[in-house]
Amino acid sequence: MDTLENLSDALKTTGDIQSIVRTMKALSSVSIRQYEHAEAAMADYARTVELGLMALLRQRWQAGLPLRGADSGTAREVMIVIGSDRGLCGGYNDKITRFAQARMEDQPMVLVVVGGRVAARLEAGGRRADTIHTLPGSVEGLSRLVQTIIVEVDRWMQLERVGHVWLLHNRREGRNTAKPQAHRLLPLPDSYLRKLSEADWPGRSLPLFRMDPDRLMSWLVQQRLFVVIYRALAEALASEHASRLAAMQAAERNIEERRDDLRQLYRLRRQETITRELLDLVSGYEAIRTED
C-alpha cells in the first residue's frame, strides 16, 4: 500500500520529469526554427549555382556537346544515410533505417552514416557502416560536416571507382514529422541537366566565362553537392527535433494524467489517515470516560 511519504515523493519526481520535458520541448521548438532558417538561407546560393550550371549547359547544348561525361560503368554505389545521435524522437530513426534497408537490399555499396543511432540499427540489420559521422549540435557545425562528407565522397569516387552517390534523410512534410527522402547526388540526373539546358535565361544575355569549361563544370557540381547536402542535413535536423517535440508533447500528456492520478490517490490516503487519527482520538476519549 502506498504511504503518504511514497506518494509525496512520486509527485515530486513526476513534477521534476515534467519540468525536464517542458525544457526539451522549448529547446526543440527553438532548434526547429533555427534549422529551417538555415535551410531557407541556402536558397539564394542554390539559385546562383543553378544559374551557373544553366549558362554552362546551354553553351554545351548549343555546341552539340554532351551535357555530362560518360558513366564509370561500375554498379557500386555510395549511400549516405542521415539519422540522429540522440534519442527521445519517436520512430525517427526506425523510419529512415527501413527506408535505407529497402533501397540497399543485397547490392554492393559503400555505406556512410551520419548519426550513431541509425548506424546501430543498420548494423543490427546486417549492414555495417563504412564510415560514421556525428551530427553537429548547432547550425554553425553544418558547413564543416558537409565539407568532410564531400571530401570523403570524392575519395570513394577516386579510389573505389563508385558509380553513383545517393543521399537519404528524413524531412518534415505537413503533419508528418519524418518522411524519408532520397536524392541522387552523382551523377547529376539527365532530366535535371536537360531541364537546365533548355530553360529560359532570366536576363537579356548569357554571361561570359574564361575558365576552362570542364573545370568550371566540376566546381559548379561540387557547389551543388554542398548545397544539397547542407539543406538535407538542415531538413533532417529540423525533422528530428519535430519528432522529438511530438514525442515530448505525448509524454507531457501522459505525465499530467499520472500526476492527476497521484494527486487523487494522495488526497484519498491523506483523508484516510486523518479519519483514522480522529477515530483513534475518539476511541481514546471514550475509553477514558468509561474508566471514569
N, C-alpha and C positions, 0 to 999 in steps of 0.2 A: 504493500500500500504506500502511495506517495505521501510523504510528510510535507508539512508547510515549508520546511527548510529546503527540501529537494525541489519542490515546485518553484520556490523563490529563485533558487539557483538556475533552474531551467528557464525561467522567464528572463533572467539577466543574460544568460547565454544566447537565447533567441534574439534578444534586443541587440546584442553585440554583432551577431551574424547579420541582422537586418541592416545595421549601420554599414557593415562591410559591403553588402550587396548594393546599397544605395550609392556608396562611393564608386564601386565598379561601374554602375550604370552611368554615373556622371562622367567618369573617365572615358567610357566607350562612346558616349554621345559627343564629347569633345573630339575624340580621335576620328570618328566618322567624318565630321565636318573638315577636320584637318586634311585627311587623305583625299576627300572629294575635291577640296580646293586645289590640292597638289595635282590631281589628275586633270582638272579643268585648266590649270595654269599651263600645262604642257600643250594645250590645243593650238595655240598660236605658233609655237615652234614646229609642231607636227604639220601644220599647214604650209609653213615655209619650206620644210623638207619636201613635202609633196609637190610644191610648185617647182622646186629644183629638178625633181625627177620628171615632172611633166615637160619642162623645157628640153631636157636632155633626150627624153624618149621621143618627143615629137621630131627632133632633128634626126635621130636614128631611123625613125619610121619613114620620114620623107626621103632619106637617103637609101632606103631599101635594106638597111642593116637589121639583123636580128635584135629583138628587144632585150635579150639576155643571153648569157653564154650557155653552152651545152651542159646538160646534166652530167654528174660524175659517173653515172651508170651503176653505182652501188646502191643496194637496198637498205643498208644500215642507216639508222636514224638516231638523232638525239631528241630526247623528250625531257623538257623542263617542266616540273610539276611544282606548283606553289601551294603550300599548305600553311600550317601555323606552328609556332613553338610553344604556345601557351594553350591551356585547356579552358574549360568552362565556356565553350562556344557551341554547344549542342552537337548537331551532326555535321558541322562544317567540314571536318577532315574526312569523315566517312564518305561524304558525297564526292569529293574530289578524288579520293582513293578508288572508289568503284568506277568512276569515270575513266581514270587513268588505266586501271586494270583491263577495262573493256577495250581500250584502244591499243594496248600493248600486245595482248594475247601471248603468243609464243614467238614473236618476231625478235630478231637480234637488234638490240637497242642500247644506246648509252643513256643512262638514267641520271639526270641531275635534279635533285630535290631541294627545295627551299622550305625549311620548316622541319624540325625534328620529329614532330608527332606524326605527320603524314609519312615521313620516311620509315618510322617504326611500323606503321600499318602496312605499307608496301612490302617491307621485309617479311612481316608475318604472313603475307600472301604469296611469298616466294620470289619477290623481285627486290633484290638488294641494290641500293643506290650506289652509283659510281662516285658521286660527289654530293655532299650535303652542305648547304649554306644556312646560316642563321638569319632570320628576319631582323631588320633594324627596329629599334624602339621608337623612332620618330621619322618624320619626313626627311630630316637632314641626312639620314643614312641611306636613302634610296639610291642616289646617284652613284655612290661608291659600290653598292651591291650590283647595280646594273653594269657598271664598267667591269667588275670582276666576272660576271656571267658572260659578257661579250668576249672578253679575252679567253675565257675557258672554251666557249663555243668555237672561236677561231682556232684554238689549239686542237680541238677534236676534229675540225674540218681538215686541218693540215696533216695531222698525224694519223688519224683513224680513217680518213677519206670518207667522212659521213656525207650522205646524200641529201638528207632533209632534216630540218630542225623544227620541232613543234613546241608550243608553249600552252600549258593547261593551267587554268586557275578558276577560282570562284568569283562571281560578280553579283552584286545586288541588282535585282530586276523586279520592279513593282513591289509586291508584298513578299516576294521570295528573297530571303536574306542571303542565300548562297545557291546560285545556279551555275554549274560548270560550263566553261567556255574553252574552245580550242582555237589556236591561231597557228598558221604555218608561217614561221619566220623566214626560213630559207629552203629552197629558192623562192623568190617572190612569185606569187601565182601569175600565170599567163593572163588570166582575166583581169587582174589588177593592173598589170603593165599595159595591156591593150586599152583599158579604160583611160589611163592617164595619157597615153599617146594620142588618143582620139578626142580628148576633152578640149573644149574651147578655152583658149588662153584668156585670162581675165583682163589683160591690158591690151594696148594697141599694137605692140610689137614684142617678139620674143627676146629675152635677154641674151647677150653675147657672153661667151666664156673662152678663156685662153688655156685653161687647164686641160691636160690630156683627158679625153672623154672616158677612157676606161678607169683612170684613177678617180675622176670625178664621180663616176657611177659607183665605184667601190666605197667612196667616202659617204655618198648620199645613202647607200644601202645600210652602211654602219650607223648613220644617224637615225635612219628609220628603225633599225633594231633597238637603238637606245630609247626612242620614243615609245615603241610598242611594249617593250619590257617594263619601262618605268610606269607607264599607265596601267599595265597589267598588275604590277606589284601594288600600286595605289588602290586599284579596284579590289584586289584580293584582301588587302588590309582593312579597307572600309567594310567589305563583306564580312570579314572575321569579327570586327567589332559590332557590326549589326547583329550577327548571330549571337554574340556574347550578350548584347543588350537584350535581345529577345529571351535568352536563357535566364538572365538576371530578373527580368520582369516576371517570368513564370515562377522563379524561385521566391521573389518578394511576395507574390500572392500566396504561395504555399506557407511561407513563414508567417504572414499575417493571420492566415487561418489557424496555424499552430499556436500562435500567441493568443488568439481568441479562445481556443480550447483550453490552454493552460490557465488563462485568467478565470475562466468559468470554473475550472476544477479547483483553482486556488481559493476562490470565493466560497465554493462548496465546502472544502476542507476547513477553511477558517470558521465558517458558520458552525460546522460540526464540532470543532474544538471549543468554540465559545459556548455552545449549547451543553457540551459535556462538562465544562468547568462550572457552568451555572447549576447544572444538576448536582455536581459534587458539593457545591456550596449549600444548596437547598437540603440535600441529604444530610450533610453535617449539621445544619441548623436543626432539622427535625430530630436528629439523634440526640442533640444537646437538650432540646425541650422535653423529650421522652424521659431522659435521665432525671430532669428536674421534677 
